[in-house]
Amino acid sequence: MKTVLIYSLTFISFWFCSCKSKPSEEDISKKILFEYVCPETAKVSNLKVLDTKETQTLFGLPALQYTVSGEIEWSNGCDEAFSNLPAGYKEKFDHKMVTLVKGDKGWQ
């Protein structure tokens, strides 16, 4: 009985701690870049988190919704489909909403 109780408490504490972890700035930047062309050659700079809200997905998974501002820069440009961004091109974003979902592979 003691063993079952110890295992249960360990599992519950591990689950509780893993749910409370927050996404890193790198996680937020990756999610932002996912919406733009040439995300592999772009980078986010001057990222500012303006607001954070805890929420859930339609399937009940824990999620965090961020309102962010910053800038995206393509230092080498981009020649992907229908975009011809010159090297050093920058694009600002303000009050952009980004939602990250906690999954098996971290925040996505």
N, C-alpha and C positions, 0 to 999 in steps of 0.2 A: 504494500500500500504506500509506504514512504517513497519507494522508487517511482511509482506512477505519479505521485504528487510532485516530486522533484522534477521529473521530466516535463510534466504539464506546466509548472511554473517557469521552467527554462524556456520552453517553446513560446509561452505567452509573452514573456519579457523580450525574447528575440523578435517576435512578430511586432510587438508594440514599438520597439526601438527602430526596426527597419521601416515601419510606416511613417515615423516621425522625421526621417532623414529628408533633407531638402535638396533640390537640384542645385548643382554647381552653376557658376556663371558660364562655364564651358557647355553644359547641358542646354542652357537657355540659348546660347549663341548658335549651337548646332540646329536647334529647332527653328530659329529665325532664318538661318541660311537655307534651310530645306525649302523655303517658299520662293527662293530667287534662282536665277540662272547661274550656272557655273559656281555652285556652292563650294566645290572643292578648291577653287582658287580665290575665293572671297574670304574676308575676315570682318568680324564685328568689332568696332571700337567705340569708346565712350558710352558703353552700355550702362544705363541707369534704370533700376527697378523703381517704378513709381508707385505700384500697388501690388499686393498679393492677396489672393483669395483661395481658400480651400474649397474644393468642389469634388464632384464624382463624375465619372463617365456614365453613359447610358447603361453600362453593364455593372455599375457599382464599384468600379475600380477607383482608388484614391487618385486625385489629380490636383494640381495647383495651377491657377490662372494668374498670369503676370501681365501687368501693363508696363511696357518698357519704352524707352527712348534710346536712340543711339545713331550709329552711322555704319554703313557697309562700304567696304572698299575692295575694288578689284585691282590689285597692284599690277597684275599682268594683263588686264583686260579680259574680254570674253568674246569668243566667236561662235558660240552655240547658236542653234536654230533661231533665226529671226532676231538675233541680238548682236550688235556690233559695238561693244563697250570698249572704249580706248583704255590703255594702261593708265592706272591711277584714278579711274572713274570712281566717284563717291556718291552715295545716295543716303540721305538722312531719313529716319523714321521717327515718328513721335506718337505716343499713346497707342502703340501697337499691342494687340492682345495676343498672348502666347499661352497655350495650355500644354502642360507636360503631365503625362500619365505614368504612374509607377508601375513598372512591369518587371518581368523576370530578369531583364538585362539592364535594369536601372531606369532612370527617367528618360522618357522618349516623347 
